[in-house]
Each structure stands twice: as structure tokens, then as C-alpha cells.
Amino acid sequence: MISDELKEALGHVAQGDIEPALPVLEREAAAGSAEAQFALGSLYANGQGVDLNYRRAAELIRAAADQGIAQAQMVLAWLYTAGYGVEADEDEARRLYLAAAEGGDPEAQVAAAVMYQFGRHGADKDPKEMLRWYHAAAEQGHARAQFALGKLMAEGKLVAEDTEGAFMWLTLAIMSGSEPAKKELAMLTGRLKAEEVAAYKERMMERFGTTAGNG
């Protein structure tokens, strides 16, 4: 449980007011608070209110990551990819991305999907795992994942073409705020028959409610 003092310190950090927060963050991080460790590590990683120190940043962020903080796992994975504060290690980066993804973090799930889509961080290209992670993030309303799924299904290259699935995910991506999805959906509907679009909209409304598919 986060103490009121730590909450106040984190509030200062969010506002860019670092100096009054530092003593609290240092003390709470030393006491084992994952939230304080991650916040303080992020300050060292960015040189915000403290001298830039990637090694110290990596130590603190690793401590938070070891306690299951998904954001910390993501940032630590990036540090291992870039070799900042740690020796570059793609295998460790991959492990951390997947740990955060397995923990349910949608940003990490997208990172895992991209990893398997393009064969990054030492992973083999794997369309099945790519789809698994895009779906996991898309089901949580992640706009980029919804757009990626829609585009993949519309193109029919890495996965089987599915125009109805593409229509659904692109529509949901637009509802989640994705601008690129608007162009992709327009391209898709431009090659569909009017009755197909109407049927897709109707089934979306049945599944998601009256607002879905009305874009």
C-alpha cells in the first residue's frame, strides 16, 4: 500500500516539481516500495531533478520490475535493448517484455506482438504469437492493437484475409481514437459491396451496442 507521503511525492513528480519529492522517493525506494523505485529510477534515466545515471536507473527499475511492475519491466527491457546502464542483452529484453505482457499490460502486449511480427529481440517471426498478443491488447481497447489487427486482416498477408474482422477492428480502433484506422477503413469499405458493409455494421451493433459500426 502506498503511503500518503509517497502519493504526495509522486504528485510532485507528475507536476515536474522534483526537489521536494526526492527525499521521500529515496527513503521509500530503500524501504522496498516498487512505486518509489520505479519513479526514482525514471528520474535517473532522464536526468530529471538528478544527474543522469543509467546504472543507478537500471538498479532501481530492476528492483521495481522484480516486484512485477509492468511499466518497470517495459523500461528495463528498453534499457537492455539499448545497453543503457546494463550490458545489452536482447534475450533479457525479450523475457521482460513477455513478463509484462503476461501480466496483462496492453502496451507490453503490443510490444510482444511487434516482436513476433518482425522477429525482434532475438525472437523468431511467429504470426500465431503475433495475433495472440495483438488480440490480448485489442480486447482491452488498445487503439494501436485494434488498428494493427484490422490492417492485417484487411491485407491478408501474414494472416488469412477476413474483411468482416478487419471492419470490426478498424471501426473499434477509430472509436478508440486511431487516426490511421480511418484511412484504412475507407480503403476497406471502398472495395466491399454496400450490402456487405451494411451486414457488418448490423452484426457489430448486435455485438457491441447501437453505437458500434456507425462511423
HUCORDA-V409107 format. One record per backbone hydrogen bond with DSSP energy under -0.5 kcal/mol. CO is the residue of the C=O (numbers start at 1). NH is the residue of the N-H. Records with the same first field share a line. If there is no record, write none. Layout:
BEGIN
CO = NH / NH
END
This chain:
BEGIN
3 = 7
4 = 8
5 = 9
6 = 10
7 = 11
8 = 12
9 = 13
10 = 14
11 = 15
12 = 17
13 = 16
16 = 18
18 = 21 / 22
19 = 23
21 = 25
22 = 26
23 = 27
24 = 28
25 = 29
26 = 30
27 = 31
28 = 33
29 = 32
32 = 34
33 = 37
34 = 38
35 = 39
36 = 40
37 = 41
38 = 42
39 = 43
40 = 44
41 = 45
42 = 46
43 = 47 / 48
44 = 53
47 = 49
53 = 57
54 = 58
55 = 59
56 = 60
57 = 61
58 = 62
59 = 63
60 = 64
61 = 65
62 = 66
64 = 67 / 69
65 = 68
68 = 70
69 = 73
70 = 74
71 = 75
72 = 76
73 = 77
74 = 78
75 = 79
76 = 80
77 = 81
78 = 82
79 = 83 / 84
80 = 89
83 = 85
89 = 93
90 = 94
91 = 95
92 = 96
93 = 97
94 = 98
95 = 99
96 = 100
97 = 101
98 = 102
99 = 103
100 = 105
101 = 104
104 = 106
105 = 109
106 = 110
107 = 111
108 = 112
109 = 113
110 = 114
111 = 115
112 = 116
113 = 117
114 = 118
115 = 119 / 120
116 = 126
120 = 123
126 = 130
127 = 131
128 = 132
129 = 133
130 = 134
131 = 135
132 = 136
133 = 137
134 = 138
135 = 139
137 = 140 / 142
138 = 141
141 = 143
142 = 146
143 = 147
144 = 148
145 = 149
146 = 150
147 = 151
148 = 152
149 = 153
150 = 154
151 = 155
152 = 156 / 157
153 = 162
162 = 166
163 = 167
164 = 168
165 = 169
166 = 170
167 = 171
168 = 172
169 = 173
170 = 174
171 = 175
172 = 176
173 = 178
174 = 177
177 = 179
179 = 182 / 183
180 = 184
181 = 185
182 = 186
183 = 187
184 = 188
185 = 189
186 = 190
187 = 191
188 = 191
189 = 192
193 = 197
194 = 198
195 = 199
196 = 200
197 = 201
198 = 202
199 = 203
200 = 204
201 = 205
202 = 206
203 = 207
204 = 208
205 = 209
209 = 212
211 = 214
END
